[in-house]
Amino acid sequence: MTQQNNNTGLLVNQSAESLTTFLDLVKYPVITEKTYIALFKNRQYTFDVDVRLNKSQIKKLFSNLFNVDVISVNTHIPPRKQVRVGIAQGTRPRYKRAIITIKEGQSINYSL
């Protein structure tokens, strides 16, 4: 039985073991020197999210989850990098990077 989740707009299965959670959609925050500069200058938070999410779904997800006013969402999908283990060659998993700008005076707490 699939229904649309009001928080993200994604179709999710309502059974307990396969319910889509925040950790499935948002992988982790990107914490680098460059993202800290963007955070303090422009109030921009950077997260790696699921590739299937679009900008409006990301905006709803962060608005509802963190109770912040999202001004804009910028996304990009970096190129996949080659990895090699012995003679076997493969690629790293694909992800989408979302840069979220929030309203002045608000913040997102990384520790959930």
N, C-alpha and C positions, 0 to 999 in steps of 0.2 A: 504494500500500500504506500504509494508515494504522494506527498503533498508538498506544496510550496512553502518554504520556510519564510516567515515574514521578516526576519532579521536580515537575511542575505539575499533573498530572491532566488536561491538555488532550490532545485528539486532534491529533496532528501528522503531517504527511507526512514520511516518512523520506528523501526525496530531498534531496540536498545544497543545491539552490538554494531550496527552500521550507521548510526546517527552521525551526521557530519558535525564536527565540533569546531571551535575556534582554532584549535591546534592543527586540524587538518587543512584549514583554509589559509591561516597565517603561519608560515613556518618559523620565522624568527626575526627580530629586529636586526638591522645592519648597523653595527657600531664600529665606525672607523673615524679617523681624524677628519675626513671630508664631510661625513654626515654630522659630526658634532658642530662643525662650522656652520652648516646649513641649519641645524637646530637652533643655535643661539642667534644667528643673524636673521633668519627668515621663518622661524617656527615650523620647520619642515622635518618630519619624522620619516625614516626610511625603513621599510619592511620588505622581506621576501614573501610573496604570497603565491597561492595556487595559480597556475597558468590559465585555468578556465574562468577565473573571475574577471569581470570587466570593471570599468571605472565607477559606474553607478553602484554596482554591488559592493565594491570596496568602500565607497563613501558611506553607504548604509551600514555596513558591518562595523566600521570604526565609530560612526555616530552613535549607534545603539549600544555598542559594547563599552566604550570609554566615556560616553556622555559628553562629547565635545562637538563643536560646530566645525565641520570640515569645509574649508573654503575651496580647495582644489585637490585633485588627484592626478599626478603624472605617473605614467607607467612605461616601462620598456622591458624587453626580453633580451638579455645579453646573449651573445653567441655561445654555443656549447664548446667546452674545452675538451681536448683529447687527453685521455689517461692511458697509461700503459702499465701492465703488471706482467713482467716476464715477456713472453712473446704475444700475449693476448692484448689487443688494443680495443678500447671502447671510448665512450663519451660520458661526461658527467650528466646528471639529471638536469632537465630544463626547469627553469623557474622564472617568475615574473617579479621584477622589482618595482615596488610602489612607493612614490614619494608623496607624502600626505602633508598638506599645509593646513594648519588649524588656526582658529581665531585667536587674536592677541589676548593674553591673560589666562589661557587655558593650557593644560599640559596632559601628556599621556604617561602613566606610570608603567614602566617596563615589567616590574615584578608583579605577576598576576597571582 
